[in-house]
Amino acid sequence: MKKTIILAVPYMYGLDQCIEKNLRFLGFEVINLCYDDRDSYYPNLGSRLKNLYHKHITKDGNYKKYLKYSRYLDDIQQKLASLNGKKADYALCIRANIYPKEIIATIREYSNVCVNYQWDGVGRFPDIIEYLDYFDQCWVFDPDDIQKYPQCCFKATTNFYFDFPVAEYAPTNKLYFLGGYELRREEQTKRFIQETERLNLPLDFHIYCKDDRAEKPSDITASAISTATASSVLKKTSAKCKVAVRLSILHNSNITAYHSVSLMRCVSIKN
């Protein structure tokens, strides 16, 4: 009989579907509890006022999370009911602190073993510490967090990859980069591009971000990437506003300007 695992992970570009696919490839039955939580949700004026009370008076962010996921509670209960009164063998949470505590408590109740993986530094989202009682183990990406929070009994693990079969493609000599826009990482990103130029590496470069946070162009200039060709490719990744920039860096080419915008600019796509 197949083992069953409950999956609770962030809603990010279909990543949960890849994780689910790989778990099924490994022989698991999967109950996927990933939902779109990007937008705030207030079903009525009273809930908005109550959220303001918790935000400014009690300093409790759990209520806002609960409102976001209140739209999905019936679906969650329906999926868990498929266990027919039994418990899932495992529950895998990633960044469980995006969920309200009530849902993580329910996942704990419906699973024999419940673990969490925190792929961000604990200092970035310290409220995960409030969830630790729900887990048998909590794994962290940053090994320094083990020393920073010895009382939490974190365990370190690396990132992960997928090993389910994929279609084979002819190899290319390009270096592929895919990442999210972070203003604080702009200098490092520029250095990365400059280093690929120095090493004569063709680069297929993609940056994604949401809203208009990256509308201000960076100071990556033509002189910084003197042998690059930049072509901007815009991609919608949600019903709301998503952005992407693709930079194809090809050795011994001339700079192609995109409306005189510097190469690191992300252009918003509005519906």
C-alpha positions, 0 to 999 in steps of 0.5 A, a space after each residue: 500500500 502506498 504511503 500518504 503525504 500531506 503537502 503544504 508549501 508556498 504558492 510559487 510558479 507551480 513549484 508545488 506541482 513539481 514537488 507533488 509530481 516527484 513525490 508521486 514518482 517516488 510512490 506516495 499518494 499526495 494531498 496537496 494543500 497549496 493555495 494562492 495566498 498572495 492577496 489579502 482577503 477580507 470577506 466583510 468590513 468587520 473582518 477588515 476592522 478586526 485585522 486592524 485591531 490585531 495588527 496594531 493592538 495585539 501585534 498578532 499576524 495570524 488573523 490575517 493569515 487565517 482570513 487569506 486561507 478562510 476561502 480554502 477551508 472547505 476544500 482543505 477539509 474535503 481533501 483531508 476527508 479522503 483519508 477516511 478517518 485515518 492519518 497520513 503517514 507524513 506531512 511535509 510543510 515548507 515555510 509553514 508560517 505562511 499558513 495560519 496556525 489553525 491549519 498547521 494544527 489540523 495538518 499535525 492532527 491528520 499526520 503521523 509524522 509532521 516536518 517543516 523545511 524553512 528555505 529562508 533564514 529564520 531571521 527573515 521570518 522569525 514567526 516560524 518559531 511560534 509553530 515549532 510545537 506542531 513538528 516532529 522536526 524542523 529543518 533549515 537551509 541556513 546552518 548558522 540558524 542552528 547556532 543562532 537558535 539553539 533552543 529550537 533544535 533545528 536541523 540543517 539540510 541542503 536545497 532540493 532537486 527533482 529527479 522525475 523523468 523529463 523530456 531530453 533536450 539537446 545540450 547547449 553551451 549557455 549558462 542559464 540563470 533564473 531568479 527573483 528580483 531583490 533590490 538588495 542583491 542588485 550589486 551581486 547580480 551585476 557582478 555575476 553578469 560581469 563575471 560571465 562576460 569576463 569568462 566568455 560564457 553565453 548567458 540566458 538570464 531571467 529575473 522575475 518580480 511582482 508588482 512594480 517594485 523593480 520599475 526603477 532601473 538599476 545602474 547597469 550600463 552599457 559600459 558594464 556589459 560591453 559585449 552583451 545583447 539584451 532582449 526583453 521578454 515579458 511573461 505573465 505568471 498570474 492573473 495579477 501583475 507579474 514581471 520578467 526580464 530576459 537578458 540573452 548575453 552573447 559574446 562579441 555582440 553589440 548592445 541592443 537597447 530596450 527603450 533606453 532602459 538599463 539591463 536590470 530593469 523589470 517592466 510591469 505587466 498590467 492587465 
